[in-house]
Amino acid sequence: MGYDFHRQKPLDNFIVDFYCQELMLAIELDGYSHQLEEVMNKDVLKEIKLNEVGVKVLRFQDKEVYYSINNVISAIEAYVLEFEGTHPRHH
């Protein structure tokens, strides 16, 4: 698909795990700490703020990455295909 993702990218007042500017896509990988209420609340605020500036956030649990990587890749590919359908690339 040919998109560049950057790791630990600062956006607004946050740092996202992975980011692709061309797709306006942030990917967050959540470990155990993200099950804590305080961290969940921060995640919700982060996602709202990023959405407000046009960034879509895809969030995956660490265990999904470890045990179902093909499903994670499929979800990312589905987002990319949907994005490409509404935002044609200019070469």
Secondary structure, DSSP 4 states (H G I P E B T S, - for coil): -----EEEEEETTEEEEEEETTTTEEEEEE-GGGGSHHHHHHHHHHHHHHHHTT-EEEEEEHHHHHH-HHHHHHHHHHHHHHHHHHS----
